[in-house]
Structures are given as structure tokens and as C-alpha cells.
Amino acid sequence: MVLTKLLSVCAAVLFAATVVSAAETNSLSPEAQKLQKLLLKIPSQGILFGHHESTAYGVGWKADVKSGAPSRSDVKEVCGDYPAIIGWDLGKIEHGSQNNINGVPFDLIRKEVLAHYQRGGINMFCWHADNPLTGGNAWDVKDKTVVRSILPGGDCHEKFLSWLDKAAVFMNSITNTNGVKVPLILRPWHEHSGSWFWWGRDLCTTEQFKELWVMTRNHLRSRGCDQLIYAYSPDYVPNAETYMERYPGDEAVEILGYDCYHYSKGNDREGYQKRMDTMLSFLTQLGREHQKPVGCTETGFEALPCDDWWTGVLLPCTAKHSFSFLVVWRNAHTRHYYAPYPKSRDSKDFLLYYQNPRTLFCRDLEKFSKKLEQKKD
């Protein structure tokens, strides 16, 4: 019992030290600061719409890194504009792979991130990192000591730091012609409130998760990644207390995010709306208390099997809340897509969603950003 208490005290002291370290290295690049301030101001205008890997592929097509053609997007082909936010995945960067977990070349990601930034858009990264202890994928949860193994003193600590180094090199390589790094949202260790990833709730203690988060941020910052703003994004939880249970602190987080999906099983229409309303109700309050922007970092309804999902399901449960953005998942093929494409049954309804004055796409974001710049001048 005495040894257990002593170890607990040591862990608490160690975490407190890492949080102090996070505060000391918290300086953001001017571009990242600008992005954070922009996200705080967006709710006065509406809600930014985002789509994961929107310009890398869609239903029936894939982008070519060697092509000089303008970026293609299923969303743009339906409504005439790009999403305001495009999500990307760092998965497989840890191995130095040429392609990410979805088969997208990292050279293409670099190109498309810059193109989206130059048109006024925002880019956000998640990371489905493989299991550093077992060699399995992100969903390999057979061993409950993975997080412990990559923390300082663990057998895989140095290996994991080398993974972070690879991610840093890639993200730092995304620059404009003047060498300025593109500001990025990074949401590491997402959906940690569930237990389907090796960093999930049942796979590590609360303090281990917090230490993993702060270690990740500190190490990337030590490698020059001052262009990153971090989004904390658990899966659905029912209240603020559960949401904040593994929160690593205001010094280590810029965005309060969450993931929440509409599931086909059991006709979950009302259940989805209730979950979204619950999350947004307490998150917007937390956002005000902590002075952080709020975003739904993943959402959607796979294959959109109803004609009115955008205006009949999504819009009613989000329009009454003041928050910054929502991002739907990717368009892989006709059985796995979350945004409309020209022949999808929901495309007409999506146009109505697009035309709503509270939904903001890339051109809306660009105009608002320029307006803020003019005010500052």
C-alpha cells in the first residue's frame, strides 16, 4: 500500500513537471496564433464545414500528385465550393512510408494542404499510429501496457520519439514559397474515451494519457513545430465531468473537440441528434470558461441512406449552438462516404444545407479572414 501511494505521488509530480514544461514551450507561430483567434471569432458568422481528405480522392476518383490540375473535391462538384476545413491522416508516417494509412501519398498531402491554405482554408491532422509495442495497427488493443511502454523509462520510449520526429519533419516541410510553415490543427490520440485504440480509456490510466499528450506536444515543439494548434477530441461522453477527466490542461490544448457519429443500426436519428445536442450544450459552456474554440472533429452518417440528412438531421441539432466547425468523414466509395458526390441521393439536400446562411465553406472563410485583416489594419 505504501509503495502504491509513493508511486502515485511520483507520477503526479512528474506530470506536474511536464505541464510546466508545456507552458514554457507554448509559444505559437504568428500563423498559428492567427488561426486560433480566427476559430474563436467564427461562431459570430456561423459554422465551418469540413470533410476528411476531401481533395485526395472521392467516389470513383483519386488525385494524382503529378497533376497540375486544380484540386478536385466531391463537395465542390456538388455545391461549387471547397470545404472550409480538410482533414488528413498521418498514419504510417511513423514508418517513413510514402503513403498514409488510406493510401494517399504524403507528397500529395503536402501539396494539397498548401493549396487549401492558399485558397483560404484550414487543415487538420489526426494520427492512426500503429501499435509501437506489438507492431499491430492502431486498433490492436490486446496489450494494455502500450502507453506505459512509450512514456519516459519505457522499453519503446526512444522508438516512439523517433516516430514523433518523422511526423515533425513532415509537418515542418509544409511551407509556402517564403518558407513559412502552414498552420495546422493536430488532434492526437483522438477518441480516447473509448477503448478501440491502443491509447484508449481501458488501455492506460488517466495520468498516463495526460503524460502521453504533453510528451507528444513537448517533443514536437522541441523539433520546431510551433505551427500546430492542438484539438482534444474524445468520442461521445454524456457530461462535462467525463469530458474533462483526461484533459491535459489549458496550456496543452487550443481546441475543445469531440467525435460523434450517426449510426445506421436501430434508426439512430433521434439518438444522434440528442448526443450532438448534449455534447454541444456542455462544450460551448466549457469553451466560454476556458476561452477555447469548440469543434466537432468527426461526424457523419455512412452512405447517407436518407434524402434529408443535412437539413433534417444535422442542421437542426447544430444550428442552435454557437461553435466553430464540424468535419464529416471521408468519401472512399459508394458504400463508405460521408459527404455528397454528384450522383448521391443526398446531393440536393446538401445544396440546401450549403445555401443556409449559417453554414460556412471555403470562400466564406476566406472572406471573413480578409475582413478581420482589414479591421486590424
C-alpha positions in Angstrom: 0.0 0.0 0.0 2.8 2.4 0.9 4.7 1.6 -2.3 1.5 2.2 -4.4 0.9 5.6 -2.7 4.6 6.5 -3.3 4.4 5.6 -7.0 1.2 7.7 -7.3 2.8 10.7 -5.7 5.8 10.3 -8.0 3.6 10.1 -11.1 1.7 13.3 -10.0 5.0 15.2 -9.5 6.3 14.0 -12.9 3.1 15.1 -14.7 3.1 18.5 -13.0 6.6 19.0 -14.2 5.7 18.1 -17.8 2.7 20.5 -17.7 5.1 23.3 -16.6 7.3 22.3 -19.5 4.4 22.5 -21.8 3.6 26.1 -20.6 7.3 27.1 -21.2 7.2 25.8 -24.8 3.7 27.1 -25.6 4.7 29.9 -28.0 2.9 29.6 -31.3 4.0 30.9 -34.7 2.2 34.1 -35.8 0.2 32.0 -38.3 -0.9 29.5 -35.7 -1.9 32.4 -33.4 -3.9 33.9 -36.2 -5.7 30.6 -36.8 -6.6 30.2 -33.2 -8.0 33.7 -33.0 -9.9 33.1 -36.2 -11.6 30.0 -34.8 -12.7 31.9 -31.7 -14.4 34.5 -33.9 -16.0 32.2 -36.4 -19.2 31.5 -34.3 -20.3 35.1 -34.9 -20.7 34.1 -38.6 -21.8 30.5 -38.5 -20.3 27.0 -38.5 -17.4 26.0 -40.8 -18.0 22.8 -42.8 -15.2 20.3 -43.2 -14.5 17.0 -45.0 -11.7 14.4 -44.4 -9.2 14.0 -47.2 -11.6 15.9 -49.5 -9.2 16.7 -52.3 -7.2 13.4 -52.2 -9.9 11.2 -53.5 -13.7 10.8 -53.8 -16.3 8.4 -55.1 -14.8 7.0 -58.3 -11.6 9.1 -58.5 -8.1 9.7 -56.9 -5.9 12.7 -57.2 -2.5 12.4 -59.0 0.4 14.1 -57.2 2.0 14.8 -60.6 -1.1 16.6 -62.0 -1.1 20.3 -62.4 -4.9 20.4 -62.5 -6.8 22.3 -59.8 -7.8 20.3 -56.7 -10.9 18.1 -57.2 -13.4 17.5 -54.4 -16.8 15.7 -54.3 -18.1 18.5 -52.1 -17.0 21.2 -54.7 -18.6 19.2 -57.5 -21.9 19.3 -55.7 -22.0 22.8 -54.3 -19.3 24.8 -56.2 -17.1 25.4 -53.2 -14.5 23.6 -51.2 -15.0 22.6 -47.6 -13.6 25.3 -45.2 -11.6 22.6 -43.4 -10.0 19.5 -44.8 -8.9 16.6 -42.5 -5.8 14.4 -43.1 -4.2 11.4 -41.5 -0.6 11.0 -40.5 -1.0 7.2 -40.1 2.1 5.3 -41.4 4.4 8.4 -41.3 5.9 6.7 -38.2 7.4 4.1 -40.6 8.7 6.6 -43.1 6.1 5.2 -45.6 5.4 7.1 -48.9 1.7 6.7 -48.4 -0.6 7.3 -45.4 -3.0 4.8 -43.9 -5.5 5.4 -46.6 -3.0 5.1 -49.4 -2.6 8.8 -50.0 1.0 9.8 -50.9 2.5 12.2 -48.3 3.8 14.2 -51.2 0.2 14.7 -52.4 -0.9 15.6 -48.9 1.8 18.2 -48.7 0.7 19.7 -52.0 -3.0 19.7 -51.2 -2.5 21.1 -47.7 -0.6 24.0 -49.1 -3.2 24.5 -51.9 -6.1 24.6 -49.4 -4.2 27.0 -47.2 -3.5 29.3 -50.1 -7.2 29.3 -51.1 -8.1 30.4 -47.5 -8.9 27.0 -46.0 -7.9 25.2 -42.8 -6.1 21.8 -42.5 -6.4 19.4 -39.6 -4.5 16.2 -38.9 -5.3 13.1 -36.9 -2.9 10.2 -36.5 -3.9 6.5 -36.6 -0.4 5.5 -35.5 0.4 1.8 -35.4 1.0 0.0 -32.1 4.6 0.7 -31.2 4.8 -2.3 -28.7 3.1 -5.1 -30.7 3.7 -4.0 -34.3 -0.1 -4.1 -34.9 -2.3 -1.3 -36.2 -3.9 1.5 -34.1 -6.9 -0.8 -33.3 -4.6 -3.5 -31.8 -5.7 -3.4 -28.1 -4.5 -6.9 -27.0 -1.8 -5.4 -24.7 -2.7 -2.8 -22.1 0.9 -1.6 -21.5 1.5 0.2 -24.8 1.2 3.7 -23.4 3.3 2.9 -20.4 6.0 1.4 -22.8 6.4 4.7 -24.7 6.5 7.0 -21.7 9.9 8.0 -20.3 11.6 4.9 -19.0 9.5 2.5 -21.1 11.0 0.0 -23.5 9.6 1.7 -26.5 10.2 5.3 -25.5 13.1 6.1 -27.8 11.3 4.3 -30.7 8.2 6.4 -30.2 10.2 9.6 -30.0 11.7 8.6 -33.4 8.1 8.3 -34.7 7.3 11.8 -33.4 10.5 13.0 -35.2 9.2 11.7 -38.5 5.9 13.4 -38.0 7.7 16.7 -37.2 9.8 16.5 -40.3 6.8 16.1 -42.5 4.6 18.8 -40.9 7.5 21.2 -40.9 8.0 20.6 -44.6 4.6 22.1 -45.5 5.6 25.6 -46.2 4.7 28.4 -48.6 7.1 29.9 -51.2 8.6 32.1 -48.5 9.4 29.2 -46.3 6.6 30.0 -43.8 5.1 26.9 -42.2 1.4 26.3 -42.8 -0.6 26.4 -39.6 -2.2 23.1 -38.8 -4.7 21.7 -36.3 -3.4 18.5 -34.8 -5.7 16.2 -32.8 -3.5 13.4 -31.4 -4.8 10.4 -29.5 -8.4 11.0 -30.5 -11.5 9.1 -29.3 -9.5 8.2 -26.2 -12.8 7.9 -24.2 -13.4 4.6 -26.0 -11.1 1.6 -25.9 -10.8 0.7 -29.6 -7.3 2.4 -30.0 -4.2 1.4 -28.1 -4.3 4.8 -26.3 -7.9 4.3 -25.2 -9.6 4.5 -21.8 -9.1 0.9 -20.8 -5.6 0.7 -22.1 -3.9 3.4 -19.9 -4.5 5.4 -16.7 -5.8 8.9 -16.7 -2.3 10.2 -15.7 -0.6 8.1 -18.4 -2.8 9.6 -21.1 -2.2 13.1 -19.9 1.6 12.4 -19.8 1.4 10.9 -23.4 -0.4 14.1 -24.6 2.1 16.5 -23.0 5.1 14.5 -24.1 3.8 14.5 -27.7 3.3 18.2 -27.7 6.6 19.0 -26.0 8.6 16.8 -28.2 7.1 18.1 -31.4 7.6 21.6 -30.1 11.3 20.8 -29.4 11.5 19.8 -33.1 10.3 23.3 -34.2 6.6 22.5 -34.6 5.3 25.9 -33.4 2.7 26.0 -36.2 0.5 23.4 -34.6 -2.6 24.1 -32.5 -4.0 21.0 -30.6 -7.5 19.7 -30.5 -8.6 17.5 -27.7 -11.2 15.1 -29.2 -12.8 12.2 -27.2 -15.7 10.3 -28.6 -19.2 11.0 -27.3 -19.4 11.4 -23.5 -22.5 12.3 -21.6 -21.3 15.2 -19.4 -18.6 17.8 -18.8 -17.0 15.9 -15.9 -16.3 12.8 -18.1 -15.1 15.0 -20.9 -12.6 16.8 -18.7 -11.4 13.6 -16.9 -8.3 13.2 -19.1 -7.9 16.8 -20.2 -4.2 17.6 -20.2 -4.7 21.3 -19.3 -5.3 24.6 -20.9 -1.6 25.0 -21.6 -1.5 21.9 -23.8 -4.8 22.3 -25.7 -6.1 25.0 -28.1 -9.4 23.5 -29.2 -12.2 21.6 -27.4 -13.3 18.9 -29.9 -15.3 15.7 -30.0 -16.3 12.9 -32.4 -19.9 11.8 -32.7 -21.5 9.7 -35.5 -25.0 8.8 -36.7 -25.2 5.0 -36.8 -27.5 3.1 -39.2 -28.4 0.4 -36.7 -31.6 1.0 -34.9 -32.6 4.1 -36.9 -30.5 6.3 -34.7 -31.8 9.7 -36.0 -33.1 11.0 -32.7 -30.3 9.4 -30.7 -27.7 11.1 -32.8 -29.4 14.5 -32.5 -29.6 14.0 -28.7 -25.9 13.1 -28.5 -24.9 16.1 -30.6 -27.1 18.4 -28.6 -25.8 17.1 -25.3 -22.1 17.5 -26.3 -22.6 20.9 -27.8 -24.5 22.2 -24.8 -21.8 21.5 -22.3 -18.9 22.0 -24.7 -20.0 25.6 -25.6 -20.1 26.3 -21.9 -16.7 24.8 -21.4 -15.4 26.8 -24.4 -16.5 30.0 -22.7 -15.0 29.1 -19.4 -11.6 28.0 -20.9 -11.7 30.6 -23.8 -11.2 27.8 -26.4 -13.0 27.3 -29.7 -15.2 24.3 -30.0 -15.4 21.9 -32.9 -17.0 18.6 -33.9 -13.8 17.0 -35.2 -15.6 13.9 -36.7 -19.2 13.3 -37.6 -21.4 11.9 -40.3 -23.7 9.2 -41.5 -22.1 6.4 -43.6 -23.5 6.1 -47.1 -26.2 8.7 -46.2 -29.2 6.4 -46.6 -31.8 9.2 -46.2 -32.6 12.1 -48.5 -32.8 14.9 -45.9 -29.9 14.2 -43.5 -28.2 17.5 -44.0 -31.3 19.8 -43.4 -33.4 17.3 -41.5 -30.9 15.8 -39.0 -27.6 17.7 -38.9 -28.8 21.3 -39.3 -31.5 21.2 -36.6 -29.1 19.8 -33.9 -26.2 22.2 -34.6 -27.8 25.5 -35.8 -28.9 26.4 -32.3 -25.4 26.1 -30.9 -22.6 28.7 -31.3 -19.4 26.8 -32.1 -16.6 26.9 -34.7 -16.7 23.9 -37.0 -17.8 20.4 -37.9 -16.0 17.8 -40.1 -17.5 14.8 -41.8 -15.5 11.7 -42.5 -14.1 10.6 -45.9 -15.5 9.5 -49.3 -13.9 6.2 -50.1 -16.5 4.5 -52.3 -20.3 4.2 -52.7 -20.7 2.1 -49.5 -18.4 4.3 -47.4 -18.9 8.0 -48.0 -19.9 10.9 -45.6 -20.1 13.9 -47.9 -22.3 14.1 -51.1 -21.0 13.4 -54.5 -22.8 14.3 -57.8 -24.9 11.1 -58.1 -25.6 10.6 -54.4 -29.2 10.7 -53.2 -28.4 13.4 -50.6 -26.8 15.9 -53.0 -30.0 18.0 -53.5 -30.5 18.3 -49.7 -26.8 19.2 -49.3 -27.3 22.1 -51.6 -29.9 23.4 -49.3 -27.5 22.9 -46.4 -24.8 24.8 -48.3 -27.2 27.7 -49.0 -28.1 28.1 -45.4 -26.5 31.4 -44.2 -25.1 29.7 -41.0 -23.1 27.1 -42.9 -19.6 28.3 -44.0 -17.4 26.9 -46.7 -14.0 27.9 -48.0 -15.0 31.1 -49.8 -16.9 32.3 -46.7 -13.9 31.6 -44.6 -11.6 33.4 -46.9 -13.9 36.5 -47.0 -14.2 36.6 -43.2 -10.4 36.2 -42.8 -9.8 39.1 -45.1 -12.4 41.2 -43.3 -10.6 40.6 -40.0 -7.3 41.5 -41.5 -8.7 44.8 -42.9 -10.1 45.6 -39.4 -6.7 45.1 -37.9 -5.1 47.4 -40.4 
